[in-house]
Each structure stands twice: as structure tokens, then as C-alpha cells.
Amino acid sequence: MSAPDSWSIGSVLRWAAEDFAKRGNSSSRLDAELLLGHVLGVDRIRLVLDAARPLGAEELAAFRALIIRRRRGEPIAYIRGEREFYGRRFVVDARVLVPRPDTETLVEVALTRTRPRALYGRALDLCTGSGCVAVTFALERRTWRVTATDLSEAALALAAENARRLGAAWNTRFASGDLFAATGPGERFELVTANPPYIPAGEIPTLDADVRDFEPRLALDGGSDGLTLVRRIVEDARGRLVPGGVLALEVAYDQAPRTHALLEEHGYADVERRRDYGGHERVVSAVWRP
Ligand SMILES: C[S@@+](CC[C@H](N)C(=O)[O-])C[C@H]1O[C@@H](n2cnc3c(N)ncnc32)[C@H](O)[C@@H]1O
């Protein structure tokens, strides 16, 4: 960006996309548009419509600062401070995992599985992170009470902020602690959801740099085979679900068969496996019928 006076929206976008692509970024054009849109406070369509508009020095300087952050691998969602999930904007930063589109499948399963009890219920979202699952469920099922928990108090503060911003404060509550220990021992739920950390510890060094170097390790590390937390949740949820209650878990693309078997071994019924947008079996759910 040596001659700022001559840059238009269109030309600076072309330049940034090429720069990202040269560095191996596979979503270079999209990233460039998301960052410039953030600087200018406009959406991507406006960038296309106003492609000929010249950019001022301050706008260019702000865009350049974001390009440098992205070149270092920082996720776009952290740079923009938000990520869309289930059609709503969630505030995100380095305290939480960036919500993934595949996790919308967990919400879909939770909604489908609880339809017979749509009028009232108590839901518990373990490992809530940004609160994307808990807050979305609370907004889609406004008559339910949703408890969201996480080991990370920093993550919970952000989840609570998302609930406030999105209008779910009144039917959500937030509690920190290790899985079910964050709730009272006598509490029972009609639904337990979780997208726990499920990456095998040994695979973490092989993850893409923007995940490995920027997202919280606590949100990724699922122990030696990735299923440490899944096993604990499957075991302990039995004492926390009402009869007929539903457990729905997001797991890695290759963990559904083992999770399915685990649920059956622990006496759950009606085990189902649902595919994500990429066709991977991503969400395993079951009913607790003692
Ligand atoms: C994969 S992230 C999921 C975040 C969010 N639910 C989502 O779907 O985007 C896992 C979350 O589990 C939390 N976590 C890790 N170990 C935990 C534990 N033992 N008890 C409760 N939460 C835990 C992490 O802090 C992190 O926020």
C-alpha cells in the first residue's frame, strides 16, 4: 500500500486478496472483504456497489493494521470481534472458541429432540464457551430455562454478555465449574447439550495455526483419545437427566461411532447420529430411560 491516495475499495480488496492468497490463505477474498467491511462499517454487498469509492488515509491505515493481524494468523472472528451463529451475531474474542457452522447442527438436534416438550423444560449447556448453543436454544425456546456452564469464568462472562445483547438474559443463567459440578447436585434437566473439547491432545500441534495458536487450549484438548470429557458427560448425565431427558453431544468427524457405542453401553436409548453441513456425523444424541 505505497500510494494511499490512489486506492479505491475495489483495488485495495484485489491487492489484499492477492497478498493473503500468496501466503496460503484459502479464503483470501472473503477475508479481505470481511476486514474492509469491518473498517468501513458496511456489509460485503456495499463493498461491491461502492467498488470505485476512494479510501481515505485513516481508513487505509486501519485496514492495514487488520491485514497485519490476519497475516499473523489471528482468526477473522477475533479481529472483527463477532461471529454469526444461527442467524445471530455473537460477540467473540480470545476467551472463547469461535462458534463453527457445524455446531448449528447441535442446536437443530436439541430443538428437534425436545419438540414434544416444547412448552416448558430445563436445559443445561455444558462447555458453553461463547454461549452460542445455550443462547440460541434459549431464544428459540423462550419458555424454557437454560443453564450454561463452563470451567472458564472468562468465557462465561462473554457468554452472559451475549445473552444480554441478544435478549436471552431472562431465561438463561451462567455458572462456572467442572462439567456438572457447576450445578446443584439435585438439579435435573430435560435436555443436556455439550460441544466439549474433543481434539486428541497429540493432534493439537498439527492443527491449523489460526486454531492452534489463537483459540483457547482448554476449548480444544480432549485428552489422549479426544473422548475424555465425552466419557465423563455420558456417565454423569444419567444422574442429571429426568426420565425421557435428552443428551446431545457434538463430537469430532470420526468420533460418532465410538460415542454411539458409549451411550448404548451406559444404558441410553434411541441413539441417533446427525450429519453436519459437510456430511460428517457430528452430533450424537440419545434419551435417558432408566
Ligand atoms: C469446544 S469449546 C465449545 C464452546 C461453545 N459451546 C461452542 O460450541 O462454540 C469447549 C468449551 O469447554 C470448556 N471446558 C473445557 N473443559 C471443561 C470442563 N472440565 N468443564 C466445563 N467446561 C470445560 C472450555 O472452556 C470451552 O469453552
The ligand as an SDF file (V2000), in Angstrom:
LIG
                    3D

 27 29  0  0  0  0  0  0  0  0999 V2000
  -15.1600  -26.7170   22.0690 C   0  0  0  0  0  0  0  0  0  0  0  0
  -15.4680  -25.3470   23.1560 S   0  0  0  0  0  0  0  0  0  0  0  0
  -17.2010  -25.1330   22.8430 C   0  0  0  0  0  0  0  0  0  0  0  0
  -17.6910  -23.7360   23.0330 C   0  0  0  0  0  0  0  0  0  0  0  0
  -19.1350  -23.5000   22.5380 C   0  0  0  0  0  0  0  0  0  0  0  0
  -20.0860  -24.3660   23.2180 N   0  0  0  0  0  0  0  0  0  0  0  0
  -19.2350  -23.7130   21.0520 C   0  0  0  0  0  0  0  0  0  0  0  0
  -19.8850  -24.6820   20.6490 O   0  0  0  0  0  0  0  0  0  0  0  0
  -18.6930  -22.9080   20.2750 O   0  0  0  0  0  0  0  0  0  0  0  0
  -15.3730  -26.1770   24.7140 C   0  0  0  0  0  0  0  0  0  0  0  0
  -15.5750  -25.3460   25.9750 C   0  0  0  0  0  0  0  0  0  0  0  0
  -15.4670  -26.2610   27.0880 O   0  0  0  0  0  0  0  0  0  0  0  0
  -14.8670  -25.6040   28.1740 C   0  0  0  0  0  0  0  0  0  0  0  0
  -14.3220  -26.6410   29.0870 N   0  0  0  0  0  0  0  0  0  0  0  0
  -13.1750  -27.3500   28.9600 C   0  0  0  0  0  0  0  0  0  0  0  0
  -13.0560  -28.2400   29.9550 N   0  0  0  0  0  0  0  0  0  0  0  0
  -14.1660  -28.1050   30.7340 C   0  0  0  0  0  0  0  0  0  0  0  0
  -14.6370  -28.7550   31.9190 C   0  0  0  0  0  0  0  0  0  0  0  0
  -13.9220  -29.7360   32.5110 N   0  0  0  0  0  0  0  0  0  0  0  0
  -15.8150  -28.3550   32.4650 N   0  0  0  0  0  0  0  0  0  0  0  0
  -16.5330  -27.3630   31.8720 C   0  0  0  0  0  0  0  0  0  0  0  0
  -16.1490  -26.7170   30.7360 N   0  0  0  0  0  0  0  0  0  0  0  0
  -14.9750  -27.0890   30.1790 C   0  0  0  0  0  0  0  0  0  0  0  0
  -13.8440  -24.6900   27.5390 C   0  0  0  0  0  0  0  0  0  0  0  0
  -13.5140  -23.6170   28.3950 O   0  0  0  0  0  0  0  0  0  0  0  0
  -14.5760  -24.2450   26.2510 C   0  0  0  0  0  0  0  0  0  0  0  0
  -15.2500  -23.0330   26.4590 O   0  0  0  0  0  0  0  0  0  0  0  0
  1  2  1  0
  2  3  1  0
  2 10  1  0
  3  4  1  0
  4  5  1  0
  5  6  1  0
  5  7  1  0
  7  8  2  0
  7  9  1  0
 10 11  1  0
 11 12  1  0
 11 26  1  0
 12 13  1  0
 13 14  1  0
 13 24  1  0
 14 15  1  0
 14 23  1  0
 15 16  2  0
 16 17  1  0
 17 18  1  0
 17 23  2  0
 18 19  1  0
 18 20  2  0
 20 21  1  0
 21 22  2  0
 22 23  1  0
 24 25  1  0
 24 26  1  0
 26 27  1  0
M  CHG  2   2   1   9  -1
M  END
$$$$
